[in-house]
Amino acid sequence: MVVVLAIVLCVSPAWTADAPLTVTPQVSPTEAILMGIYFHSPQLGWAVGSGGTVLKTVDGGKKWKKVVSGTTATLSGVFFVDEKQGWLVGANGTIRRSQDGGHTWHAQLLDTQVPLYGLSFVSLSEGWVVGGNGTILHTKDGGSHWVDQSSKTSAALYGIQFLTAQHGTVVGAVGTVLLTDDGGVTWTPQETQGAVTLFDVYFSDMSTGWTVGNAGAIFHTTDGGNHWIDRTLPCSSTCTKLTDLLRVRFTGPQTGWIVGERGMAYRTTDSGFTWVEQGAIAKVSLFGLSFPIGTEGWASGEKGTIIHLTTGR
């Protein structure tokens, strides 16, 4: 029996101007590791994970239903451009597309078996996928054909975000950050001053972006990714090991969220200059994070965990 608890966290005096964070574990129909989660609206969301697991909700997560994905591969990412059209990616070169809101999924054929970790679409037709061994794949026809783009790296690539069809950023192992301003025809490596593994990247606008990674790594750019400032979290007095940070999302210019291993979560309300530790919002590591609106988000992770976050603002 799963007991759903609503925990109100008031974390520090700095929060007096902010509404408290409410953390609500949701009842999940799986014990799979949920690597990715994506909400198109506060009602409509999908989660994907190990064993080909796909879940869907149409009521904000009050009920999650399993969907047949047609694969047993570990699925690491899911993205929908509207209520009907979406893609998921995973191990063994897996890309599958849905055109009916995630009820049915159809394989897209690739010439690669590398694990695929991240995806970003700018329209119904155009998107990119990243994965192992420096793989960057590009489609202009909704995934009927995928073309390999030259990343000039063999590092595993985990995170990707395109703000426009021209401008995109990719991050990965050994401190890899790649930028493109021509839709991926050329990818330019950027210096991050470290060899940490970077798991995710998110830009709140064309200039301001964040990437997060292992051992508390946070890097911040204010010039579109040409220069990155190290804002790695320090080890606090109670810290025995720096937390691996796995996902970062901003809901506006000032407000952002990070989740990571051991259920740790962090929030900023000052554009990331300070990050307030929210404590462990779950007992397991969190791999997925999605905010369809500024006041409401979801995180997903190990043991089928799905967490609903609301700030009441």
VORO-381066 format. One line per field, with one value per residue (C-alpha): residue number from 1; residue in one letter; chain; x, y, z. Coordinates in steps of 0.001 Angstrom, whole numbers, plus 500000, padded with zeros to 6 digits. Layout:
<pts>
pos (NUM / ...)
code (a / ...)
unit (A / ...)
u (X / ...)
v (Y / ...)
w (Z / ...)
</pts>
This chain:
<pts>
pos (1 / 2 / 3 / 4 / 5 / 6 / 7 / 8 / 9 / 10 / 11 / 12 / 13 / 14 / 15 / 16 / 17 / 18 / 19 / 20 / 21 / 22 / 23 / 24 / 25 / 26 / 27 / 28 / 29 / 30 / 31 / 32 / 33 / 34 / 35 / 36 / 37 / 38 / 39 / 40 / 41 / 42 / 43 / 44 / 45 / 46 / 47 / 48 / 49 / 50 / 51 / 52 / 53 / 54 / 55 / 56 / 57 / 58 / 59 / 60 / 61 / 62 / 63 / 64 / 65 / 66 / 67 / 68 / 69 / 70 / 71 / 72 / 73 / 74 / 75 / 76 / 77 / 78 / 79 / 80 / 81 / 82 / 83 / 84 / 85 / 86 / 87 / 88 / 89 / 90 / 91 / 92 / 93 / 94 / 95 / 96 / 97 / 98 / 99 / 100 / 101 / 102 / 103 / 104 / 105 / 106 / 107 / 108 / 109 / 110 / 111 / 112 / 113 / 114 / 115 / 116 / 117 / 118 / 119 / 120 / 121 / 122 / 123 / 124 / 125 / 126 / 127 / 128 / 129 / 130 / 131 / 132 / 133 / 134 / 135 / 136 / 137 / 138 / 139 / 140 / 141 / 142 / 143 / 144 / 145 / 146 / 147 / 148 / 149 / 150 / 151 / 152 / 153 / 154 / 155 / 156 / 157 / 158 / 159 / 160 / 161 / 162 / 163 / 164 / 165 / 166 / 167 / 168 / 169 / 170 / 171 / 172 / 173 / 174 / 175 / 176 / 177 / 178 / 179 / 180 / 181 / 182 / 183 / 184 / 185 / 186 / 187 / 188 / 189 / 190 / 191 / 192 / 193 / 194 / 195 / 196 / 197 / 198 / 199 / 200 / 201 / 202 / 203 / 204 / 205 / 206 / 207 / 208 / 209 / 210 / 211 / 212 / 213 / 214 / 215 / 216 / 217 / 218 / 219 / 220 / 221 / 222 / 223 / 224 / 225 / 226 / 227 / 228 / 229 / 230 / 231 / 232 / 233 / 234 / 235 / 236 / 237 / 238 / 239 / 240 / 241 / 242 / 243 / 244 / 245 / 246 / 247 / 248 / 249 / 250 / 251 / 252 / 253 / 254 / 255 / 256 / 257 / 258 / 259 / 260 / 261 / 262 / 263 / 264 / 265 / 266 / 267 / 268 / 269 / 270 / 271 / 272 / 273 / 274 / 275 / 276 / 277 / 278 / 279 / 280 / 281 / 282 / 283 / 284 / 285 / 286 / 287 / 288 / 289 / 290 / 291 / 292 / 293 / 294 / 295 / 296 / 297 / 298 / 299 / 300 / 301 / 302 / 303 / 304 / 305 / 306 / 307 / 308 / 309 / 310 / 311 / 312 / 313)
code (m / v / v / v / l / a / i / v / l / c / v / s / p / a / w / t / a / d / a / p / l / t / v / t / p / q / v / s / p / t / e / a / i / l / m / g / i / y / f / h / s / p / q / l / g / w / a / v / g / s / g / g / t / v / l / k / t / v / d / g / g / k / k / w / k / k / v / v / s / g / t / t / a / t / l / s / g / v / f / f / v / d / e / k / q / g / w / l / v / g / a / n / g / t / i / r / r / s / q / d / g / g / h / t / w / h / a / q / l / l / d / t / q / v / p / l / y / g / l / s / f / v / s / l / s / e / g / w / v / v / g / g / n / g / t / i / l / h / t / k / d / g / g / s / h / w / v / d / q / s / s / k / t / s / a / a / l / y / g / i / q / f / l / t / a / q / h / g / t / v / v / g / a / v / g / t / v / l / l / t / d / d / g / g / v / t / w / t / p / q / e / t / q / g / a / v / t / l / f / d / v / y / f / s / d / m / s / t / g / w / t / v / g / n / a / g / a / i / f / h / t / t / d / g / g / n / h / w / i / d / r / t / l / p / c / s / s / t / c / t / k / l / t / d / l / l / r / v / r / f / t / g / p / q / t / g / w / i / v / g / e / r / g / m / a / y / r / t / t / d / s / g / f / t / w / v / e / q / g / a / i / a / k / v / s / l / f / g / l / s / f / p / i / g / t / e / g / w / a / s / g / e / k / g / t / i / i / h / l / t / t / g / r)
unit (A / A / A / A / A / A / A / A / A / A / A / A / A / A / A / A / A / A / A / A / A / A / A / A / A / A / A / A / A / A / A / A / A / A / A / A / A / A / A / A / A / A / A / A / A / A / A / A / A / A / A / A / A / A / A / A / A / A / A / A / A / A / A / A / A / A / A / A / A / A / A / A / A / A / A / A / A / A / A / A / A / A / A / A / A / A / A / A / A / A / A / A / A / A / A / A / A / A / A / A / A / A / A / A / A / A / A / A / A / A / A / A / A / A / A / A / A / A / A / A / A / A / A / A / A / A / A / A / A / A / A / A / A / A / A / A / A / A / A / A / A / A / A / A / A / A / A / A / A / A / A / A / A / A / A / A / A / A / A / A / A / A / A / A / A / A / A / A / A / A / A / A / A / A / A / A / A / A / A / A / A / A / A / A / A / A / A / A / A / A / A / A / A / A / A / A / A / A / A / A / A / A / A / A / A / A / A / A / A / A / A / A / A / A / A / A / A / A / A / A / A / A / A / A / A / A / A / A / A / A / A / A / A / A / A / A / A / A / A / A / A / A / A / A / A / A / A / A / A / A / A / A / A / A / A / A / A / A / A / A / A / A / A / A / A / A / A / A / A / A / A / A / A / A / A / A / A / A / A / A / A / A / A / A / A / A / A / A / A / A / A / A / A / A / A / A / A / A / A / A / A / A / A / A / A / A / A / A / A / A / A / A / A)
u (500000 / 501390 / 500728 / 500642 / 502022 / 502023 / 505082 / 505367 / 509001 / 509996 / 513701 / 515395 / 514683 / 515403 / 512097 / 509890 / 509001 / 508172 / 505281 / 506296 / 507150 / 504683 / 506094 / 503537 / 504631 / 502280 / 501092 / 503101 / 502137 / 505756 / 508997 / 511046 / 513701 / 511970 / 514788 / 512724 / 509517 / 507805 / 504622 / 503000 / 500498 / 499754 / 497359 / 499109 / 502395 / 504538 / 507349 / 509784 / 512350 / 513899 / 512453 / 510765 / 508460 / 506151 / 503575 / 500958 / 498715 / 495854 / 494916 / 498148 / 499450 / 496514 / 496504 / 499382 / 498718 / 501217 / 501461 / 502863 / 506092 / 507003 / 510508 / 512258 / 515201 / 515921 / 514309 / 516107 / 514194 / 510763 / 509634 / 506320 / 505971 / 502179 / 499466 / 499800 / 503316 / 506180 / 509397 / 511306 / 514931 / 516891 / 519414 / 520500 / 519844 / 516158 / 513992 / 510229 / 507565 / 503954 / 501354 / 498412 / 499499 / 501636 / 499023 / 501021 / 504715 / 506449 / 510149 / 512289 / 515121 / 518717 / 522132 / 523446 / 523225 / 524691 / 522610 / 520660 / 520177 / 518672 / 516426 / 515181 / 512638 / 511930 / 508966 / 506930 / 509540 / 512918 / 514801 / 518056 / 519073 / 522353 / 524001 / 527097 / 530390 / 529745 / 526578 / 524401 / 521529 / 519336 / 515989 / 514069 / 511151 / 509836 / 512278 / 511630 / 515301 / 518083 / 521437 / 524619 / 526170 / 529899 / 530504 / 534291 / 534207 / 533914 / 532531 / 529085 / 526600 / 523749 / 521959 / 520705 / 518603 / 517748 / 516162 / 515747 / 516397 / 519841 / 520994 / 521649 / 523817 / 524960 / 526727 / 528335 / 531252 / 534714 / 533282 / 532055 / 530005 / 529265 / 527545 / 526024 / 524655 / 523948 / 521598 / 524394 / 526286 / 529221 / 529595 / 532115 / 533564 / 533552 / 535834 / 534256 / 537489 / 536872 / 536520 / 533279 / 530486 / 527700 / 524233 / 521884 / 521740 / 519012 / 518864 / 516213 / 516880 / 519412 / 522085 / 521540 / 522131 / 523029 / 524621 / 524831 / 526781 / 528513 / 529942 / 527737 / 528908 / 527020 / 528210 / 526501 / 526750 / 525492 / 526796 / 525011 / 527466 / 530736 / 532047 / 531026 / 531359 / 531915 / 529169 / 529698 / 527915 / 530222 / 530132 / 528102 / 528861 / 526563 / 527869 / 529883 / 529786 / 528960 / 525649 / 525540 / 523179 / 521158 / 518538 / 518176 / 515123 / 514260 / 510665 / 511563 / 514554 / 514883 / 513447 / 515171 / 515332 / 517920 / 517363 / 519866 / 521015 / 519546 / 516463 / 518214 / 516614 / 517723 / 515869 / 516967 / 514867 / 517746 / 518770 / 520989 / 523391 / 522297 / 520775 / 518717 / 518848 / 515348 / 516602 / 515763 / 512332 / 512496 / 514382 / 515807 / 517814 / 515816 / 516604 / 513667 / 512331 / 509616 / 507845 / 504924 / 504191 / 506160 / 504266 / 503974 / 506461 / 507211 / 510340 / 510888 / 513439 / 514275 / 511666 / 508971 / 509107 / 507103 / 507038 / 504686 / 506131 / 503970 / 504986 / 501544 / 502673)
v (500000 / 503355 / 506196 / 509579 / 512274 / 516017 / 517508 / 521259 / 522266 / 525652 / 525539 / 528727 / 532299 / 533393 / 531786 / 534182 / 536036 / 532825 / 530436 / 527141 / 524174 / 521287 / 517877 / 515168 / 511621 / 510176 / 506586 / 504872 / 501597 / 500507 / 499826 / 500705 / 503417 / 506406 / 508161 / 510809 / 512757 / 515371 / 517378 / 519228 / 520848 / 520507 / 517670 / 515840 / 514058 / 511047 / 509199 / 506638 / 504277 / 500855 / 497782 / 499883 / 501450 / 504230 / 505852 / 508459 / 510717 / 512948 / 514245 / 515735 / 512451 / 511455 / 508316 / 506995 / 504251 / 501948 / 502212 / 499505 / 500925 / 497994 / 497747 / 496403 / 498807 / 501230 / 504532 / 507678 / 510616 / 511675 / 514872 / 516015 / 519017 / 519091 / 516908 / 514225 / 514208 / 512874 / 510886 / 508780 / 507609 / 504883 / 502075 / 500187 / 503118 / 503241 / 506061 / 505635 / 508100 / 508564 / 510500 / 509790 / 511268 / 508338 / 505584 / 503792 / 503988 / 503113 / 502415 / 504764 / 503007 / 503940 / 502699 / 502802 / 500703 / 503320 / 504307 / 507522 / 509822 / 513169 / 514773 / 518207 / 519156 / 522662 / 521660 / 518650 / 517927 / 518995 / 517606 / 516267 / 513280 / 512713 / 509616 / 507523 / 507887 / 511535 / 510720 / 513612 / 512743 / 515242 / 514862 / 517279 / 514962 / 513984 / 511122 / 509195 / 509843 / 510611 / 512082 / 511794 / 515170 / 515471 / 516262 / 515634 / 513957 / 510394 / 511502 / 510278 / 513112 / 513297 / 516637 / 518716 / 521833 / 523740 / 527162 / 527676 / 525550 / 527149 / 527525 / 524471 / 523245 / 519720 / 518531 / 515267 / 513405 / 514907 / 518425 / 518416 / 521423 / 521851 / 524826 / 525259 / 528343 / 526635 / 523801 / 521378 / 521592 / 522600 / 521971 / 524076 / 522839 / 525252 / 525364 / 524471 / 524284 / 520729 / 517081 / 516483 / 514579 / 516973 / 515410 / 518227 / 521711 / 524347 / 527891 / 530267 / 532622 / 532958 / 534326 / 532656 / 528942 / 526288 / 522866 / 520415 / 517245 / 514946 / 515978 / 519070 / 520579 / 523682 / 525938 / 529171 / 531209 / 534721 / 534992 / 532163 / 529473 / 530982 / 531270 / 529198 / 530255 / 527541 / 527720 / 524220 / 523742 / 523609 / 520685 / 521826 / 520912 / 517883 / 516818 / 513597 / 513394 / 515993 / 515157 / 514249 / 516758 / 515139 / 517610 / 521391 / 523406 / 527105 / 528309 / 531956 / 534318 / 534028 / 530691 / 527381 / 523836 / 521069 / 517440 / 514647 / 511577 / 510521 / 512624 / 515925 / 519076 / 522696 / 525865 / 529353 / 532511 / 534881 / 533637 / 530947 / 533085 / 531167 / 527700 / 526766 / 523107 / 521658 / 518498 / 515034 / 515282 / 511530 / 508551 / 507647 / 509346 / 511580 / 511514 / 513349 / 516887 / 518816 / 522118 / 522808 / 526026 / 528026 / 526915 / 523216 / 520491 / 516798 / 514744 / 511027 / 508461 / 505068 / 502501 / 504088 / 507284 / 510277 / 513479 / 516438 / 519853 / 522930 / 526338 / 527931 / 531125)
w (500000 / 498993 / 501366 / 499678 / 501909 / 501413 / 503041 / 503418 / 503512 / 504923 / 504372 / 505496 / 506610 / 503031 / 502149 / 504049 / 500844 / 499029 / 499227 / 500845 / 498685 / 498790 / 497895 / 497082 / 496185 / 493565 / 493277 / 490546 / 488830 / 488398 / 490260 / 487175 / 487271 / 485667 / 483814 / 482036 / 482608 / 480468 / 481081 / 478186 / 480576 / 484301 / 483435 / 480592 / 481246 / 480392 / 482187 / 480743 / 482201 / 482525 / 480827 / 478142 / 480727 / 479544 / 481829 / 480987 / 483057 / 481944 / 485408 / 486746 / 488081 / 490261 / 488109 / 486026 / 483472 / 481818 / 478043 / 475728 / 474298 / 472053 / 473490 / 476574 / 476208 / 479028 / 478031 / 479131 / 477657 / 476399 / 474667 / 473184 / 470872 / 471359 / 472899 / 470214 / 468746 / 470839 / 470842 / 473322 / 473255 / 474995 / 474919 / 471786 / 469464 / 470416 / 469058 / 469022 / 467913 / 468960 / 466979 / 469279 / 472591 / 473656 / 473380 / 470677 / 469820 / 466557 / 466029 / 463972 / 462178 / 462942 / 461853 / 465422 / 468572 / 470914 / 473942 / 473382 / 476348 / 475387 / 472778 / 471746 / 469092 / 467803 / 465614 / 464504 / 461855 / 463255 / 466232 / 467604 / 469736 / 471614 / 473062 / 473566 / 471692 / 470770 / 468845 / 467626 / 465280 / 463398 / 461654 / 459447 / 458676 / 462106 / 462470 / 459266 / 458522 / 460989 / 459898 / 461965 / 462799 / 463479 / 467156 / 466925 / 470330 / 471567 / 474947 / 475979 / 475424 / 477953 / 477713 / 474793 / 474299 / 471147 / 471655 / 467887 / 464826 / 464620 / 468217 / 470385 / 473255 / 474118 / 477294 / 478361 / 479911 / 480663 / 480896 / 477312 / 476196 / 472477 / 470830 / 467386 / 465661 / 462336 / 463294 / 464064 / 460782 / 462976 / 466715 / 468646 / 471968 / 474929 / 477979 / 481334 / 483394 / 484496 / 483569 / 485465 / 483760 / 482796 / 482709 / 481731 / 480225 / 480247 / 478882 / 480238 / 477291 / 474457 / 476814 / 480180 / 480663 / 483201 / 483126 / 486048 / 486714 / 489133 / 492513 / 492787 / 489496 / 488335 / 485522 / 484471 / 481264 / 480560 / 476988 / 475226 / 476266 / 475055 / 478615 / 481640 / 485295 / 487901 / 490544 / 491951 / 495280 / 498310 / 500716 / 503740 / 507352 / 507144 / 503738 / 503459 / 499660 / 497033 / 495398 / 491710 / 490080 / 487301 / 486001 / 485874 / 484787 / 484966 / 485050 / 484494 / 484567 / 488351 / 489426 / 488792 / 490104 / 490302 / 491337 / 491794 / 493589 / 496944 / 496205 / 496771 / 495355 / 495139 / 494218 / 493241 / 493180 / 492307 / 488861 / 490304 / 492304 / 495387 / 495496 / 498558 / 499495 / 499793 / 501468 / 500197 / 498568 / 497893 / 499313 / 495903 / 493167 / 490823 / 487106 / 485505 / 485990 / 484163 / 484831 / 482478 / 484421 / 486954 / 490047 / 489310 / 488381 / 488545 / 489249 / 488618 / 489682 / 491063 / 492223 / 490058 / 492107 / 490865 / 492931 / 492402 / 493345 / 493901 / 495169 / 495396 / 493724)
</pts>
